């Protein structure tokens, strides 16, 4: 049986911890660099900034600086305040995971038309999540000559509770989103996009958080208790950020609109266009009253759930249109 507290085992695990975090930092920095054009579009004014984008940018940059802090802690050869550095790394990393869940929760709120029956429970869950994230210092680190910064102790109870809460939170949001999206008559590209992104996010975040939680609960030693925390946060942040960018890019590349005559039992129809000029259509069927369907830009009318879903996902909708039934 392996003695997880022996000097040999600790040295081997410390080496694995160092290599794993360097690999994760490389993956995230590559992801960060290849998506900077999306950030620049908002900075340069090419895309209109919406306030929910705050959560996207905070989560993205918190993790960026947290990984820099982790690399400093692992690679420095000069004595530093290890406790202060690891405290920052812990808070910034956990905040990134919390912000990733918020990005998904915001979309769910607007899918339900900001119903108080959905918003209030989700806000309560978010506050509960952050009450765990902001618990304070959950690990202790110290400088050891010849080794550098070393994690000496972790609060596995709070850490495990935070990750378990995250998994339950993501499941709750996924169920609410799926219930609303699947209740739509027929299927559309937007519904498919929202459902698939939410499902992919949940699977990746759930599996990564589950692995991290298992090792925390096993309490083998200080290093093994937190070795999979960074992979879980990196995975959650990457998939959440990609979900935001995919919806925004989808809104910029094409248009999907729903039309339904009053009293019609047909499913929604879709049309796609690269431009969105206001257009007027007249449509009638035998036995039905003719209706005037006006196509307006989302920029001018934000009352429809599909538009709200776009806004909640922090997208810059410049060319999308929707059908709005009117009496002739």
C-alpha positions in Angstrom: 0.0 0.0 0.0 1.3 3.5 -0.9 2.3 5.7 1.9 0.9 9.0 0.6 2.7 11.0 3.3 6.2 9.6 2.8 8.9 12.0 1.5 9.3 10.0 -1.7 5.6 10.1 -2.5 5.3 13.8 -1.7 8.2 14.6 -4.0 6.7 12.6 -6.8 3.3 14.3 -6.3 4.8 17.7 -6.2 6.5 17.1 -9.5 3.3 15.9 -11.0 1.4 18.9 -9.6 4.0 21.2 -11.2 3.9 19.6 -14.6 0.1 19.4 -14.6 -0.4 23.1 -13.8 2.2 24.1 -16.5 0.2 22.1 -19.0 -3.1 23.6 -18.0 -1.6 27.1 -18.1 -0.4 26.5 -21.6 -3.9 25.2 -22.7 -5.7 28.2 -21.2 -3.2 30.8 -22.4 -3.6 29.3 -26.0 -7.4 29.5 -25.6 -7.1 33.0 -24.2 -4.9 34.2 -27.1 -6.9 32.7 -29.9 -10.1 34.4 -28.6 -8.7 37.9 -28.0 -10.3 39.1 -31.2 -13.7 38.6 -29.5 -12.6 40.8 -26.6 -11.1 43.4 -28.9 -14.4 43.7 -30.7 -16.0 45.1 -27.5 -13.0 47.2 -26.6 -12.9 48.8 -30.1 -16.6 49.3 -30.2 -17.3 46.9 -33.0 -19.6 45.1 -30.7 -22.1 46.8 -28.4 -21.3 46.1 -24.7 -24.1 44.8 -22.5 -23.8 44.7 -18.8 -23.9 40.9 -18.5 -20.6 40.8 -20.4 -19.1 41.8 -17.1 -19.4 38.3 -15.8 -17.8 36.9 -19.0 -14.8 39.2 -18.8 -14.3 38.8 -15.0 -14.3 35.0 -15.2 -12.0 35.0 -18.1 -9.4 37.4 -16.7 -9.6 36.2 -13.1 -8.5 32.8 -14.2 -5.8 34.3 -16.4 -4.2 36.0 -13.5 -4.8 33.1 -11.2 -2.8 30.8 -13.5 0.0 33.4 -13.6 0.1 33.4 -9.8 0.2 29.6 -9.8 3.2 29.6 -12.2 5.0 32.2 -10.0 4.4 30.0 -6.9 5.7 26.9 -8.7 8.7 28.4 -10.4 10.0 31.2 -8.2 13.5 30.6 -6.7 13.3 33.8 -4.6 11.6 33.7 -1.2 8.2 35.2 -1.4 5.0 35.4 0.7 3.6 32.1 -0.3 0.4 32.4 1.8 -0.6 35.7 0.3 0.0 34.4 -3.3 -1.9 31.1 -2.8 -4.8 33.0 -1.1 -5.1 35.2 -4.3 -4.8 32.1 -6.5 -7.5 30.3 -4.6 -10.0 33.2 -4.5 -9.5 34.2 -8.2 -9.7 30.6 -9.3 -12.9 29.8 -7.3 -14.4 33.1 -8.5 -13.8 32.0 -12.1 -15.8 28.8 -11.5 -18.6 30.8 -9.8 -18.7 33.3 -12.7 -18.9 30.4 -15.2 -22.1 29.2 -13.5 -23.5 32.7 -13.5 -23.1 33.0 -17.3 -25.2 29.9 -17.7 -27.8 31.0 -15.1 -28.3 34.4 -16.8 -29.3 32.7 -20.0 -31.7 30.5 -18.1 -33.4 33.5 -16.5 -34.1 35.2 -19.8 -35.2 32.0 -21.5 -38.0 32.0 -18.8 -38.7 35.7 -19.7 -37.2 36.8 -16.3 -40.1 35.2 -14.4 -39.8 35.8 -10.7 -40.5 32.2 -10.1 -37.2 31.4 -11.9 -35.1 34.5 -11.1 -35.6 34.5 -7.3 -34.5 30.8 -6.8 -31.6 31.2 -9.2 -30.4 34.4 -7.4 -30.7 32.6 -4.1 -28.6 29.7 -5.4 -26.0 32.1 -6.8 -25.7 33.8 -3.4 -25.3 30.5 -1.7 -22.6 29.5 -4.1 -20.7 32.7 -3.5 -21.1 32.4 0.2 -18.9 29.2 -0.1 -16.5 30.7 -2.6 -15.8 33.7 -0.3 -15.3 31.6 2.8 -11.8 32.8 3.1 -8.4 31.1 3.2 -9.0 27.4 2.6 -5.4 26.3 2.2 -2.1 27.1 3.8 1.3 27.5 2.1 4.8 28.2 3.3 8.2 28.7 1.8 10.6 25.8 2.2 14.2 26.3 1.3 15.2 24.2 -1.6 11.6 23.5 -2.6 9.9 26.9 -2.9 6.2 27.4 -2.0 4.7 24.3 -0.6 1.0 23.6 0.3 1.0 22.5 3.9 -2.7 22.2 4.8 -6.1 22.4 3.1 -9.7 22.8 4.4 -11.1 19.9 2.4 -14.6 20.2 3.9 -15.3 23.6 2.5 -13.5 22.9 -0.7 -15.5 19.7 -1.3 -18.8 21.5 -0.4 -18.0 24.2 -2.9 -17.4 21.8 -5.8 -20.5 19.7 -4.9 -22.6 22.8 -4.7 -21.3 23.8 -8.2 -22.3 20.4 -9.6 -25.8 20.7 -8.1 -26.1 24.3 -9.3 -25.1 23.4 -12.9 -27.6 20.5 -12.9 -30.4 22.8 -11.7 -29.7 25.3 -14.4 -29.5 22.7 -17.1 -32.8 21.2 -16.1 -34.5 24.6 -16.2 -33.0 25.5 -19.5 -33.9 22.1 -21.1 -37.5 22.3 -19.8 -37.9 25.7 -21.4 -36.1 25.0 -24.7 -37.8 21.6 -25.2 -41.2 23.2 -24.6 -40.9 25.1 -27.8 -42.9 23.7 -30.7 -40.6 22.3 -33.3 -36.8 22.7 -33.3 -34.7 25.5 -34.5 -31.0 26.2 -34.8 -31.1 28.6 -31.8 -32.8 26.0 -29.6 -30.3 23.4 -30.7 -27.4 25.7 -30.0 -28.5 26.7 -26.6 -29.4 23.1 -25.5 -26.2 21.6 -26.9 -23.9 24.3 -25.3 -25.7 23.9 -22.0 -25.4 20.1 -22.1 -21.7 20.2 -23.1 -21.0 22.7 -20.4 -22.7 20.6 -17.7 -21.1 17.3 -18.7 -17.5 18.8 -18.8 -18.0 20.8 -15.6 -19.7 18.0 -13.8 -17.0 15.4 -14.6 -14.1 17.7 -13.8 -15.7 18.8 -10.5 -16.6 15.3 -9.6 -13.0 14.1 -10.0 -11.7 17.1 -7.9 -14.3 16.3 -5.2 -13.4 12.7 -5.0 -9.7 13.5 -4.3 -10.6 16.1 -1.8 -12.8 13.7 0.1 -10.1 11.0 0.1 -7.7 13.4 1.9 -4.6 11.5 0.9 -2.3 14.5 1.6 -2.3 18.3 1.0 -1.1 18.1 -2.6 -3.5 15.3 -3.7 -6.4 17.1 -2.1 -6.1 20.0 -4.5 -4.3 18.5 -7.5 -7.5 18.4 -9.7 -9.0 21.7 -8.6 -7.2 23.7 -11.3 -8.3 21.3 -14.1 -11.9 21.7 -12.9 -11.8 25.5 -12.9 -10.0 25.7 -16.3 -12.4 23.3 -17.9 -15.5 25.1 -16.6 -14.2 28.5 -17.6 -13.2 27.5 -21.1 -16.6 25.8 -21.9 -18.6 28.7 -20.4 -16.6 31.3 -22.3 -17.0 29.4 -25.5 -20.7 29.2 -25.0 -20.9 33.0 -24.7 -18.8 33.5 -27.8 -20.7 30.9 -29.9 -24.0 32.5 -29.3 -22.7 36.0 -30.0 -21.0 34.8 -33.2 -24.2 32.9 -34.2 -26.2 36.1 -33.9 -23.7 37.9 -36.1 -23.6 35.3 -38.8 -27.2 34.6 -39.5 -30.9 35.2 -38.7 -33.4 32.7 -37.4 -37.0 33.9 -36.9 -40.2 32.3 -35.8 -43.5 33.0 -37.4 -46.9 31.6 -36.4 -50.3 32.8 -37.5 -52.8 33.5 -34.8 -54.6 30.2 -34.1 -52.3 28.2 -36.3 -51.3 24.7 -35.2 -48.2 24.6 -37.3 -44.8 24.6 -35.8 -42.4 27.6 -36.0 -40.7 28.2 -39.3 -37.3 29.6 -39.7 -35.5 31.7 -42.3 -31.9 32.7 -42.5 -30.4 35.9 -44.0 -27.2 37.8 -43.8 -29.0 41.1 -43.6 -31.9 42.2 -41.6 -33.8 45.0 -43.4 -37.2 45.7 -42.0 -39.7 43.9 -44.3 -43.4 43.5 -44.4 -45.1 40.3 -45.3 -48.7 39.2 -45.8 -49.6 35.6 -45.2 -53.0 33.8 -45.3 -54.3 30.3 -45.5 -57.7 28.9 -46.4 -60.0 29.1 -43.5 -57.7 31.5 -41.6 -57.8 35.2 -41.2 -55.0 36.9 -43.1 -52.4 38.4 -40.9 -49.8 41.1 -41.3 -46.4 39.9 -40.1 -43.9 42.7 -39.6 -40.2 41.9 -39.4 -38.3 44.2 -37.0 -34.8 44.3 -35.8 -33.9 42.9 -32.4 -32.1 46.2 -31.7 -35.4 48.0 -31.8 -37.5 45.4 -29.9 -36.3 43.3 -27.0 -39.6 41.9 -25.9 -39.3 38.5 -27.3 -37.6 35.7 -25.4 -35.3 34.8 -28.3 -33.9 38.3 -28.2 -33.6 38.2 -24.5 -31.7 35.0 -24.7 -29.2 36.7 -27.0 -28.9 39.7 -24.6 -28.5 37.4 -21.6 -25.7 35.5 -23.4 -23.9 38.8 -23.8 -24.2 38.9 -27.6 -24.1 41.9 -29.8 -27.2 41.4 -32.0 -26.9 43.8 -34.9 -28.6 41.9 -37.8 -31.2 39.5 -36.3 -34.9 40.0 -37.0 -38.1 38.6 -35.7 -41.6 38.2 -36.9 -44.2 40.0 -34.9 -47.9 39.1 -35.7 -50.2 42.1 -36.1 -53.9 42.3 -37.2 -54.4 43.8 -40.6 
